[in-house]
Amino acid sequence: MPQPYPGSEKLKESLRLRLQDAKSRYEAVTAHYRALLQQRPEGVPLTPDSALALARRAESEALAEYTRVLRVFIELTNGKAPEGEP
């Protein structure tokens, strides 16, 4: 069984809260993106600064953050000290 390092329980709780926030944000921006996607008329070209493109970018960024925090949380749960700023 992995051995926790000193202070890991406090950090684990902090990361658990950040993980919940990141997941909630990802779910919210995904819902927004999907709503915009359904409203988009077919055949209309997508521009980089359109609301749909910006929503897709926000979804990608939210997923990346959720994945990053989840990875750090899993490592900490398995007894590894997180590298850098979690």
MOPAC internal coordinates of N, CA, C and O (Angstrom, degrees):
PM7 1SCF
backbone

  N    0.0000 0     0.00 0     0.00 0    0    0    0
  C    1.4608 1     0.00 0     0.00 0    1    0    0
  C    1.5254 1   108.86 1     0.00 0    2    1    0
  O    1.2310 1   119.88 1   -44.44 1    3    2    1
  N    1.3375 1   117.84 1   135.56 1    3    2    1
  C    1.4658 1   120.46 1  -178.67 1    5    3    2
  C    1.5280 1   111.67 1   -63.26 1    6    5    3
  O    1.2310 1   121.23 1   -37.06 1    7    6    5
  N    1.3044 1   115.25 1   142.94 1    7    6    5
  C    1.4587 1   121.51 1   177.68 1    9    7    6
  C    1.5214 1   109.35 1   -95.24 1   10    9    7
  O    1.2310 1   119.84 1   -53.17 1   11   10    9
  N    1.3431 1   117.92 1   126.83 1   11   10    9
  C    1.4559 1   119.24 1   177.59 1   13   11   10
  C    1.5174 1   110.42 1   -71.81 1   14   13   11
  O    1.2310 1   120.81 1   -30.16 1   15   14   13
  N    1.3043 1   116.06 1   149.84 1   15   14   13
  C    1.4564 1   119.33 1   175.34 1   17   15   14
  C    1.5293 1   107.75 1   -92.34 1   18   17   15
  O    1.2310 1   119.67 1   -18.72 1   19   18   17
  N    1.3380 1   118.24 1   161.28 1   19   18   17
  C    1.4689 1   120.95 1  -177.37 1   21   19   18
  C    1.5240 1   112.40 1   -55.86 1   22   21   19
  O    1.2310 1   120.82 1   -45.53 1   23   22   21
  N    1.3215 1   116.03 1   134.47 1   23   22   21
  C    1.4626 1   121.43 1   178.47 1   25   23   22
  C    1.5158 1   114.27 1    83.88 1   26   25   23
  O    1.2310 1   120.20 1  -177.67 1   27   26   25
  N    1.3159 1   117.23 1     2.33 1   27   26   25
  C    1.4672 1   119.08 1  -174.74 1   29   27   26
  C    1.5240 1   113.05 1   -70.38 1   30   29   27
  O    1.2310 1   119.53 1   149.19 1   31   30   29
  N    1.3113 1   118.49 1   -30.81 1   31   30   29
  C    1.4680 1   119.54 1  -178.56 1   33   31   30
  C    1.5291 1   111.22 1   -65.44 1   34   33   31
  O    1.2310 1   120.40 1   138.36 1   35   34   33
  N    1.3155 1   116.83 1   -41.64 1   35   34   33
  C    1.4634 1   120.46 1   178.32 1   37   35   34
  C    1.5312 1   110.43 1   -65.37 1   38   37   35
  O    1.2310 1   120.75 1   136.50 1   39   38   37
  N    1.3156 1   116.18 1   -43.50 1   39   38   37
  C    1.4610 1   121.03 1   178.53 1   41   39   38
  C    1.5298 1   110.59 1   -65.48 1   42   41   39
  O    1.2310 1   120.77 1   140.64 1   43   42   41
  N    1.3339 1   116.13 1   -39.36 1   43   42   41
  C    1.4637 1   120.34 1   179.73 1   45   43   42
  C    1.5297 1   110.58 1   -61.60 1   46   45   43
  O    1.2310 1   120.20 1   137.84 1   47   46   45
  N    1.3222 1   117.22 1   -42.16 1   47   46   45
  C    1.4564 1   120.76 1   178.84 1   49   47   46
  C    1.5326 1   110.63 1   -65.45 1   50   49   47
  O    1.2310 1   120.62 1   137.62 1   51   50   49
  N    1.3194 1   116.41 1   -42.38 1   51   50   49
  C    1.4608 1   120.62 1   177.37 1   53   51   50
  C    1.5328 1   110.58 1   -60.91 1   54   53   51
  O    1.2310 1   120.68 1   136.25 1   55   54   53
  N    1.3214 1   116.30 1   -43.75 1   55   54   53
  C    1.4670 1   120.35 1   179.23 1   57   55   54
  C    1.5215 1   111.63 1   -67.80 1   58   57   55
  O    1.2310 1   120.50 1   144.74 1   59   58   57
  N    1.3285 1   116.65 1   -35.26 1   59   58   57
  C    1.4603 1   119.71 1   178.58 1   61   59   58
  C    1.5323 1   109.86 1   -61.73 1   62   61   59
  O    1.2310 1   120.69 1   138.12 1   63   62   61
  N    1.3337 1   116.28 1   -41.88 1   63   62   61
  C    1.4627 1   120.46 1   177.93 1   65   63   62
  C    1.5295 1   111.07 1   -66.41 1   66   65   63
  O    1.2310 1   120.28 1   138.30 1   67   66   65
  N    1.3315 1   117.08 1   -41.70 1   67   66   65
  C    1.4711 1   120.60 1   177.37 1   69   67   66
  C    1.5213 1   110.63 1   -64.53 1   70   69   67
  O    1.2310 1   120.62 1   144.08 1   71   70   69
  N    1.3177 1   116.42 1   -35.92 1   71   70   69
  C    1.4604 1   121.07 1   178.54 1   73   71   70
  C    1.5236 1   110.31 1   -64.71 1   74   73   71
  O    1.2310 1   120.37 1   136.50 1   75   74   73
  N    1.3154 1   116.90 1   -43.50 1   75   74   73
  C    1.4641 1   120.25 1   177.14 1   77   75   74
  C    1.5278 1   111.03 1   -61.59 1   78   77   75
  O    1.2310 1   120.80 1   136.07 1   79   78   77
  N    1.3260 1   116.08 1   -43.93 1   79   78   77
  C    1.4676 1   119.94 1   178.65 1   81   79   78
  C    1.5294 1   111.47 1   -62.61 1   82   81   79
  O    1.2310 1   120.71 1   135.57 1   83   82   81
  N    1.3265 1   116.25 1   -44.43 1   83   82   81
  C    1.4692 1   120.53 1  -179.67 1   85   83   82
  C    1.5250 1   110.91 1   -63.45 1   86   85   83
  O    1.2310 1   120.54 1   140.28 1   87   86   85
  N    1.3213 1   116.58 1   -39.72 1   87   86   85
  C    1.4612 1   120.28 1   179.43 1   89   87   86
  C    1.5299 1   110.48 1   -66.79 1   90   89   87
  O    1.2310 1   120.60 1   136.73 1   91   90   89
  N    1.3274 1   116.45 1   -43.27 1   91   90   89
  C    1.4670 1   120.43 1   178.75 1   93   91   90
  C    1.5253 1   110.96 1   -61.75 1   94   93   91
  O    1.2310 1   120.91 1   137.26 1   95   94   93
  N    1.3181 1   115.87 1   -42.74 1   95   94   93
  C    1.4681 1   119.78 1   178.77 1   97   95   94
  C    1.5224 1   110.45 1   -63.22 1   98   97   95
  O    1.2310 1   120.40 1   134.54 1   99   98   97
  N    1.3346 1   116.84 1   -45.46 1   99   98   97
  C    1.4603 1   120.34 1   179.19 1  101   99   98
  C    1.5346 1   110.57 1   -59.33 1  102  101   99
  O    1.2310 1   120.28 1   135.17 1  103  102  101
  N    1.3156 1   117.07 1   -44.83 1  103  102  101
  C    1.4612 1   120.15 1  -179.72 1  105  103  102
  C    1.5328 1   111.42 1   -63.12 1  106  105  103
  O    1.2310 1   120.53 1   140.69 1  107  106  105
  N    1.3320 1   116.60 1   -39.31 1  107  106  105
  C    1.4683 1   120.23 1  -179.49 1  109  107  106
  C    1.5275 1   111.65 1   -67.77 1  110  109  107
  O    1.2310 1   120.29 1   133.96 1  111  110  109
  N    1.3260 1   117.05 1   -46.04 1  111  110  109
  C    1.4694 1   118.30 1  -178.62 1  113  111  110
  C    1.5254 1   111.01 1   -71.16 1  114  113  111
  O    1.2310 1   119.94 1   150.52 1  115  114  113
  N    1.3244 1   117.73 1   -29.48 1  115  114  113
  C    1.4621 1   120.35 1   175.61 1  117  115  114
  C    1.5260 1   110.31 1   -66.31 1  118  117  115
  O    1.2310 1   120.25 1   137.38 1  119  118  117
  N    1.3164 1   117.12 1   -42.62 1  119  118  117
  C    1.4683 1   120.65 1   178.18 1  121  119  118
  C    1.5275 1   110.53 1   -62.65 1  122  121  119
  O    1.2310 1   120.62 1   138.86 1  123  122  121
  N    1.3267 1   116.43 1   -41.14 1  123  122  121
  C    1.4680 1   120.63 1   178.33 1  125  123  122
  C    1.5345 1   110.57 1   -64.00 1  126  125  123
  O    1.2310 1   120.45 1   134.09 1  127  126  125
  N    1.3155 1   116.75 1   -45.91 1  127  126  125
  C    1.4604 1   120.91 1   178.92 1  129  127  126
  C    1.5339 1   111.02 1   -59.82 1  130  129  127
  O    1.2310 1   120.52 1   134.08 1  131  130  129
  N    1.3129 1   116.61 1   -45.92 1  131  130  129
  C    1.4710 1   119.70 1  -178.97 1  133  131  130
  C    1.5216 1   111.99 1   -64.63 1  134  133  131
  O    1.2310 1   120.68 1   143.25 1  135  134  133
  N    1.3363 1   116.30 1   -36.75 1  135  134  133
  C    1.4710 1   119.47 1   177.49 1  137  135  134
  C    1.5246 1   110.29 1   -64.19 1  138  137  135
  O    1.2310 1   120.30 1   135.38 1  139  138  137
  N    1.3271 1   117.03 1   -44.62 1  139  138  137
  C    1.4668 1   120.47 1   177.83 1  141  139  138
  C    1.5276 1   111.22 1   -64.10 1  142  141  139
  O    1.2310 1   120.78 1   141.16 1  143  142  141
  N    1.3108 1   116.11 1   -38.84 1  143  142  141
  C    1.4611 1   120.96 1  -179.84 1  145  143  142
  C    1.5310 1   110.73 1   -62.10 1  146  145  143
  O    1.2310 1   120.34 1   139.90 1  147  146  145
  N    1.3146 1   116.96 1   -40.10 1  147  146  145
  C    1.4640 1   120.39 1  -179.88 1  149  147  146
  C    1.5293 1   111.75 1   -70.65 1  150  149  147
  O    1.2310 1   120.35 1   152.42 1  151  150  149
  N    1.3328 1   116.93 1   -27.58 1  151  150  149
  C    1.4647 1   121.03 1  -179.49 1  153  151  150
  C    1.5182 1   112.51 1   -83.15 1  154  153  151
  O    1.2310 1   120.19 1   165.69 1  155  154  153
  N    1.3016 1   117.25 1   -14.31 1  155  154  153
  C    1.4721 1   121.50 1  -175.03 1  157  155  154
  C    1.5282 1   110.45 1   -70.94 1  158  157  155
  O    1.2310 1   120.20 1   -55.46 1  159  158  157
  N    1.3239 1   117.23 1   124.54 1  159  158  157
  C    1.4642 1   119.73 1   176.89 1  161  159  158
  C    1.5359 1   110.40 1   -68.19 1  162  161  159
  O    1.2310 1   120.89 1   -36.87 1  163  162  161
  N    1.3145 1   115.90 1   143.13 1  163  162  161
  C    1.4731 1   120.19 1   178.45 1  165  163  162
  C    1.5143 1   110.11 1   -66.44 1  166  165  163
  O    1.2310 1   121.35 1   -34.52 1  167  166  165
  N    1.3148 1   115.03 1   145.48 1  167  166  165
  C    1.4475 1   120.63 1   175.65 1  169  167  166
  C    1.5194 1   114.60 1    85.75 1  170  169  167
  O    1.2310 1   120.10 1   171.23 1  171  170  169
  N    1.3195 1   117.41 1    -8.77 1  171  170  169
  C    1.4627 1   120.19 1   179.08 1  173  171  170
  C    1.5256 1   107.86 1   -81.92 1  174  173  171
  O    1.2310 1   120.44 1   -55.54 1  175  174  173
  N    1.3325 1   116.76 1   124.46 1  175  174  173
  C    1.4729 1   118.50 1  -179.07 1  177  175  174
  C    1.5241 1   111.46 1   -65.83 1  178  177  175
  O    1.2310 1   121.49 1   -33.92 1  179  178  177
  N    1.3062 1   114.76 1   146.08 1  179  178  177
  C    1.4552 1   121.78 1   179.81 1  181  179  178
  C    1.5189 1   109.09 1   -92.60 1  182  181  179
  O    1.2310 1   120.43 1   -56.79 1  183  182  181
  N    1.3117 1   116.79 1   123.21 1  183  182  181
  C    1.4688 1   120.68 1   178.02 1  185  183  182
  C    1.5254 1   108.64 1  -100.53 1  186  185  183
  O    1.2310 1   120.13 1   -26.34 1  187  186  185
  N    1.3314 1   117.36 1   153.66 1  187  186  185
  C    1.4705 1   120.38 1  -176.92 1  189  187  186
  C    1.5308 1   114.52 1   -61.80 1  190  189  187
  O    1.2310 1   120.23 1   156.93 1  191  190  189
  N    1.3246 1   117.16 1   -23.07 1  191  190  189
  C    1.4587 1   118.98 1  -178.83 1  193  191  190
  C    1.5360 1   112.78 1  -106.47 1  194  193  191
  O    1.2310 1   120.41 1  -165.78 1  195  194  193
  N    1.3284 1   116.83 1    14.22 1  195  194  193
  C    1.4642 1   120.19 1   177.94 1  197  195  194
  C    1.5323 1   109.56 1   -72.58 1  198  197  195
  O    1.2310 1   121.38 1   -20.06 1  199  198  197
  N    1.3124 1   114.96 1   159.94 1  199  198  197
  C    1.4682 1   120.29 1   179.73 1  201  199  198
  C    1.5296 1   110.43 1   -59.79 1  202  201  199
  O    1.2310 1   120.54 1   142.05 1  203  202  201
  N    1.3319 1   116.57 1   -37.95 1  203  202  201
  C    1.4612 1   119.93 1  -179.84 1  205  203  202
  C    1.5290 1   110.94 1   -66.70 1  206  205  203
  O    1.2310 1   119.97 1   136.42 1  207  206  205
  N    1.3148 1   117.67 1   -43.58 1  207  206  205
  C    1.4651 1   120.86 1   179.24 1  209  207  206
  C    1.5307 1   110.79 1   -64.43 1  210  209  207
  O    1.2310 1   120.47 1   139.17 1  211  210  209
  N    1.3242 1   116.70 1   -40.83 1  211  210  209
  C    1.4610 1   120.26 1   178.42 1  213  211  210
  C    1.5289 1   111.12 1   -66.21 1  214  213  211
  O    1.2310 1   120.66 1   141.79 1  215  214  213
  N    1.3280 1   116.34 1   -38.21 1  215  214  213
  C    1.4616 1   119.95 1   178.00 1  217  215  214
  C    1.5239 1   110.85 1   -67.13 1  218  217  215
  O    1.2310 1   120.57 1   141.95 1  219  218  217
  N    1.3279 1   116.51 1   -38.05 1  219  218  217
  C    1.4747 1   120.32 1   177.95 1  221  219  218
  C    1.5255 1   110.29 1   -65.29 1  222  221  219
  O    1.2310 1   120.47 1   138.71 1  223  222  221
  N    1.3191 1   116.71 1   -41.29 1  223  222  221
  C    1.4600 1   121.24 1   178.14 1  225  223  222
  C    1.5320 1   110.30 1   -63.53 1  226  225  223
  O    1.2310 1   120.59 1   137.42 1  227  226  225
  N    1.3282 1   116.48 1   -42.58 1  227  226  225
  C    1.4708 1   120.90 1   178.86 1  229  227  226
  C    1.5251 1   110.28 1   -63.08 1  230  229  227
  O    1.2310 1   120.54 1   141.42 1  231  230  229
  N    1.3417 1   116.57 1   -38.58 1  231  230  229
  C    1.4652 1   120.27 1   178.01 1  233  231  230
  C    1.5293 1   110.34 1   -64.32 1  234  233  231
  O    1.2310 1   120.11 1   136.04 1  235  234  233
  N    1.3133 1   117.39 1   -43.96 1  235  234  233
  C    1.4640 1   121.37 1   179.44 1  237  235  234
  C    1.5262 1   111.45 1   -62.25 1  238  237  235
  O    1.2310 1   120.80 1   137.13 1  239  238  237
  N    1.3346 1   116.08 1   -42.87 1  239  238  237
  C    1.4558 1   120.10 1   179.34 1  241  239  238
  C    1.5276 1   111.49 1   -66.26 1  242  241  239
  O    1.2310 1   120.34 1   140.01 1  243  242  241
  N    1.3289 1   116.95 1   -39.99 1  243  242  241
  C    1.4610 1   121.10 1   179.04 1  245  243  242
  C    1.5272 1   110.44 1   -65.84 1  246  245  243
  O    1.2310 1   120.25 1   140.18 1  247  246  245
  N    1.3207 1   117.13 1   -39.82 1  247  246  245
  C    1.4673 1   120.48 1   177.93 1  249  247  246
  C    1.5285 1   110.49 1   -65.67 1  250  249  247
  O    1.2310 1   120.14 1   138.79 1  251  250  249
  N    1.3182 1   117.34 1   -41.21 1  251  250  249
  C    1.4616 1   120.88 1   178.46 1  253  251  250
  C    1.5262 1   111.00 1   -61.79 1  254  253  251
  O    1.2310 1   120.26 1   137.42 1  255  254  253
  N    1.3275 1   117.10 1   -42.58 1  255  254  253
  C    1.4672 1   120.59 1   179.34 1  257  255  254
  C    1.5250 1   110.83 1   -66.94 1  258  257  255
  O    1.2310 1   120.20 1   136.11 1  259  258  257
  N    1.3178 1   117.23 1   -43.89 1  259  258  257
  C    1.4673 1   121.01 1   178.34 1  261  259  258
  C    1.5274 1   110.12 1   -60.14 1  262  261  259
  O    1.2310 1   120.22 1   135.46 1  263  262  261
  N    1.3110 1   117.19 1   -44.54 1  263  262  261
  C    1.4656 1   121.87 1   179.74 1  265  263  262
  C    1.5229 1   111.24 1   -63.79 1  266  265  263
  O    1.2310 1   120.44 1   138.65 1  267  266  265
  N    1.3269 1   116.77 1   -41.35 1  267  266  265
  C    1.4634 1   121.32 1   179.86 1  269  267  266
  C    1.5279 1   111.02 1   -63.09 1  270  269  267
  O    1.2310 1   120.51 1   131.94 1  271  270  269
  N    1.3340 1   116.63 1   -48.06 1  271  270  269
  C    1.4655 1   120.18 1  -179.23 1  273  271  270
  C    1.5244 1   109.99 1   -66.71 1  274  273  271
  O    1.2310 1   119.82 1   141.48 1  275  274  273
  N    1.3161 1   117.95 1   -38.52 1  275  274  273
  C    1.4602 1   121.32 1   178.04 1  277  275  274
  C    1.5254 1   110.97 1   -62.35 1  278  277  275
  O    1.2310 1   120.14 1   137.18 1  279  278  277
  N    1.3279 1   117.34 1   -42.82 1  279  278  277
  C    1.4667 1   120.97 1   179.01 1  281  279  278
  C    1.5245 1   110.90 1   -60.74 1  282  281  279
  O    1.2310 1   120.45 1   134.22 1  283  282  281
  N    1.3292 1   116.75 1   -45.78 1  283  282  281
  C    1.4608 1   121.01 1   179.82 1  285  283  282
  C    1.5302 1   110.13 1   -63.87 1  286  285  283
  O    1.2310 1   120.31 1   137.76 1  287  286  285
  N    1.3205 1   117.01 1   -42.24 1  287  286  285
  C    1.4636 1   121.35 1   179.43 1  289  287  286
  C    1.5230 1   110.65 1   -61.81 1  290  289  287
  O    1.2310 1   120.32 1   135.65 1  291  290  289
  N    1.3245 1   116.99 1   -44.35 1  291  290  289
  C    1.4612 1   120.70 1   179.62 1  293  291  290
  C    1.5224 1   110.60 1   -63.65 1  294  293  291
  O    1.2310 1   120.26 1   136.71 1  295  294  293
  N    1.3239 1   117.12 1   -43.29 1  295  294  293
  C    1.4630 1   120.14 1   178.44 1  297  295  294
  C    1.5187 1   110.97 1   -60.90 1  298  297  295
  O    1.2310 1   120.67 1   135.70 1  299  298  297
  N    1.3270 1   116.32 1   -44.30 1  299  298  297
  C    1.4629 1   120.42 1   179.74 1  301  299  298
  C    1.5270 1   110.43 1   -64.25 1  302  301  299
  O    1.2310 1   120.17 1   138.56 1  303  302  301
  N    1.3169 1   117.28 1   -41.44 1  303  302  301
  C    1.4616 1   121.90 1   178.74 1  305  303  302
  C    1.5263 1   111.08 1   -62.50 1  306  305  303
  O    1.2310 1   120.74 1   148.64 1  307  306  305
  N    1.3206 1   116.20 1   -31.36 1  307  306  305
  C    1.4797 1   121.02 1   178.49 1  309  307  306
  C    1.5209 1   112.82 1   -88.07 1  310  309  307
  O    1.2310 1   120.01 1  -169.37 1  311  310  309
  N    1.3409 1   117.58 1    10.63 1  311  310  309
  C    1.4434 1   121.39 1   173.71 1  313  311  310
  C    1.5194 1   115.81 1    90.46 1  314  313  311
  O    1.2310 1   119.81 1  -175.81 1  315  314  313
  N    1.3268 1   117.97 1     4.19 1  315  314  313
  C    1.4656 1   120.66 1   178.58 1  317  315  314
  C    1.5244 1   109.28 1   -89.97 1  318  317  315
  O    1.2310 1   120.93 1   -42.07 1  319  318  317
  N    1.3052 1   115.83 1   137.93 1  319  318  317
  C    1.4605 1   120.16 1   174.28 1  321  319  318
  C    1.5192 1   108.39 1   -74.29 1  322  321  319
  O    1.2310 1   119.92 1   -46.56 1  323  322  321
  N    1.3344 1   117.75 1   133.44 1  323  322  321
  C    1.4593 1   119.89 1   179.57 1  325  323  322
  C    1.5237 1   111.06 1   -65.86 1  326  325  323
  O    1.2310 1   121.39 1   -37.41 1  327  326  325
  N    1.3138 1   114.95 1   142.59 1  327  326  325
  C    1.4559 1   121.16 1   177.97 1  329  327  326
  C    1.5157 1   109.13 1   -91.63 1  330  329  327
  O    1.2310 1   120.41 1   -49.30 1  331  330  329
  N    1.3089 1   116.82 1   130.70 1  331  330  329
  C    1.4593 1   120.31 1   178.63 1  333  331  330
  C    1.5094 1   111.84 1    69.63 1  334  333  331
  O    1.2310 1   121.02 1    20.13 1  335  334  333
  N    1.3233 1   115.66 1  -159.87 1  335  334  333
  C    1.4632 1   122.21 1  -178.98 1  337  335  334
  C    1.5172 1   109.38 1   -82.51 1  338  337  335
  O    1.2310 1   119.80 1   -57.29 1  339  338  337
  N    1.3375 1   117.99 1   122.71 1  339  338  337
  C    1.4592 1   119.94 1  -179.40 1  341  339  338
  C    1.4963 1   114.59 1   -72.14 1  342  341  339
  O    1.2310 1   120.10 1   180.00 1  343  342  341

